[in-house]
Every structure is written in C-alpha cells, then in structure tokens.
C-alpha cells in the first residue's frame, strides 16, 4: 500500500494496524473505489475496486490480483 499511494504522492503508514488507526474510517455503505479494505482482523489489506472486489497481493511474493472481498466483516478506511 505504501508503494501504491507513494506513487500518487500520498504517504501512509507501513503496517495495516497503523494505517487503520490513522486513516478516516468509512462504513460499508460509504466504501468507494480507492478505499483501503482491511480483512481478517486487520491482518490483510487491499484497495477496493468496486462491485465487491479489491486489488491485493494474497501473500508475500505473489502478484497483485483482483479478487472478491471474501470477509463480510471487513473494515474500511479512506486515504484523504
């Protein structure tokens, strides 16, 4: 996430916990493409792509891919 947002000139914290703590939280009804989606109790993060999908790397060393948001209990935050 740091690399992606850094390319856009926006600095965000390194860890998912710090990202969620410092960004503006949004509800499921407010989530929009570009928001960060935190899954598995903040253990994983992706960028919301819309229509129930997100961009993420499933694990270290894997390629970034578009996947369904699999955790219905996700929380979201907006990078201002």
For each residue, the residues with C-beta under 8 A, 3 or more apart:
1: 4 5 12 19 36 45 47
2: 5 6 11 12 13 14
3: 6 7
4: 1 7 8 47
5: 1 2 8 10 11 12 79
6: 2 3 9 10 11
7: 3 4
8: 4 5
9: 6
10: 5 6 79
11: 2 5 6
12: 1 2 5 19 22 23 79
13: 2 18 19 21 22
14: 2 18 19
15: 18 19
16: 19 20 38 42 43 44 45
17: 20 21 42
18: 13 14 15 21 22
19: 1 12 13 14 15 16 22 23 36 38 45 77
20: 16 17 23 25 36 38 42 75 77
21: 13 17 18
22: 12 13 18 19
23: 12 19 20 36 77 78 79 80
24: 77 78 80
25: 20 75 76 77 78
26: 30 31 32 35 76 77 78
27: 30 31 76
28: 31 74 76
29:
30: 26 27 76
31: 26 27 28 35 37 48 76
32: 26 35 48 50 78
33: 47 48 49 50
34: 47 48 78 79
35: 26 31 32 47 48 76 77 78 79
36: 1 19 20 23 45 46 47 48 76 77 78 79
37: 31 45 46 47 48 54 69 74 75 76
38: 16 19 20 42 44 45 74 75 76 77
39: 43 44 45 46 69 70 71 74
40: 43 44 71
41:
42: 16 17 20 38 45 75
43: 16 39 40
44: 16 38 39 40 56
45: 1 16 19 36 37 38 39 42 56
46: 36 37 39 54 55 56 67 69
47: 1 4 33 34 35 36 37 54 55 56
48: 31 32 33 34 35 36 37 53 54 69 76
49: 33 53 54 55 66
50: 32 33 53
51:
52: 68 69
53: 48 49 50 66 67 68 69
54: 37 46 47 48 49 66 67 68 69
55: 46 47 49 64 65 66
56: 44 45 46 47 64 65 67
57: 60 62 63 64 65
58: 62 65 67
59: 62
60: 57
61:
62: 57 58 59 65
63: 57
64: 55 56 57
65: 55 56 57 58 62
66: 49 53 54 55
67: 46 53 54 56 58 70
68: 52 53 54
69: 37 39 46 48 52 53 54 74
70: 39 67
71: 39 40 74
72:
73:
74: 28 37 38 39 69 71
75: 20 25 37 38 42
76: 25 26 27 28 30 31 35 36 37 38 48
77: 19 20 23 24 25 26 35 36 38
78: 23 24 25 26 32 34 35 36
79: 5 10 12 23 34 35 36
80: 23 24
